[in-house]
Amino acid sequence: MTSADLGVANSAASWRLRSTLAAAGLALAGRAGARMARAFGVSISRSAVLRLLDALPEPEVPTPRVVGVDEYAMRKGRVYGTVLVDVETRRPV
């Protein structure tokens, strides 16, 4: 047991269980992540899986150097949207 584990000794779930459930939640989202957890033998609600995902830190995203703007119509002539895209990685900003 390390000194980092001492602070969570009274917690309901260990850091290893939380990280495993968070990984299942990232891969499968709420309801499917809860079903996968049941396969692990852990009873958890889909809301709790989503709370684990909300608690994760945001990944560091590099600042885009080249940005493209694209407009699209969700419904012809009615609803329009605009999206900013990092041209180098081809991902939305």
C-alpha positions in Angstrom: 0.0 0.0 0.0 1.5 3.3 -1.0 0.9 6.7 0.5 -1.4 7.6 -2.5 -3.7 4.7 -1.6 -4.0 5.8 2.1 -6.3 8.7 1.2 -8.9 6.5 -0.5 -8.8 3.7 2.0 -12.4 4.4 3.0 -13.8 5.0 -0.5 -16.3 2.6 -1.9 -14.3 1.8 -5.0 -10.6 1.5 -5.5 -8.8 3.6 -8.0 -8.2 0.5 -10.2 -12.0 -0.3 -10.3 -12.8 3.4 -11.0 -10.3 3.5 -13.8 -11.6 0.2 -15.3 -15.2 1.5 -15.1 -14.1 4.8 -16.7 -12.4 3.0 -19.5 -15.5 0.9 -20.2 -17.6 4.1 -20.0 -15.3 5.8 -22.5 -15.6 2.9 -24.9 -19.3 2.2 -24.5 -20.9 5.2 -22.9 -23.6 5.0 -20.1 -26.0 2.1 -20.5 -23.6 -0.2 -22.4 -20.8 0.6 -19.9 -23.1 -0.4 -17.0 -23.9 -3.6 -18.8 -20.2 -4.4 -19.2 -19.6 -3.6 -15.6 -22.2 -6.2 -14.7 -20.1 -8.7 -16.7 -17.2 -7.7 -14.4 -19.4 -8.5 -11.4 -19.9 -4.8 -10.5 -23.4 -3.3 -10.0 -23.3 0.3 -11.3 -26.0 2.6 -12.9 -25.5 4.3 -16.2 -25.6 7.6 -14.4 -22.7 6.6 -12.2 -20.7 5.6 -15.3 -21.4 9.0 -16.8 -20.4 10.7 -13.6 -17.1 8.9 -13.7 -16.6 10.2 -17.2 -17.4 13.7 -16.1 -14.8 13.5 -13.4 -12.0 12.6 -15.9 -9.7 15.5 -16.8 -10.1 17.0 -20.3 -7.4 15.8 -22.7 -4.8 18.3 -23.8 -5.5 19.4 -27.4 -2.9 21.3 -29.2 -3.8 24.7 -30.6 -4.7 24.3 -34.3 -2.4 26.2 -36.8 -4.8 26.1 -39.8 -8.6 26.3 -39.3 -11.3 25.8 -41.9 -14.9 26.9 -41.7 -17.7 24.8 -43.1 -21.4 25.5 -43.2 -24.1 22.8 -43.5 -27.8 22.5 -43.6 -29.5 20.0 -41.2 -32.8 20.6 -42.9 -32.9 22.0 -46.4 -33.7 25.7 -46.3 -34.5 25.7 -42.6 -31.7 25.0 -40.1 -28.1 25.8 -40.8 -24.9 25.2 -38.8 -21.3 26.1 -38.9 -18.3 24.0 -37.8 -14.7 24.9 -37.3 -12.2 22.2 -38.4 -8.5 21.8 -37.8 -7.3 21.3 -41.4 -4.1 19.4 -40.5 -5.8 16.8 -38.3 -9.3 17.0 -40.0 -11.0 17.1 -36.6 -13.6 19.6 -35.4 -12.3 22.3 -33.0 
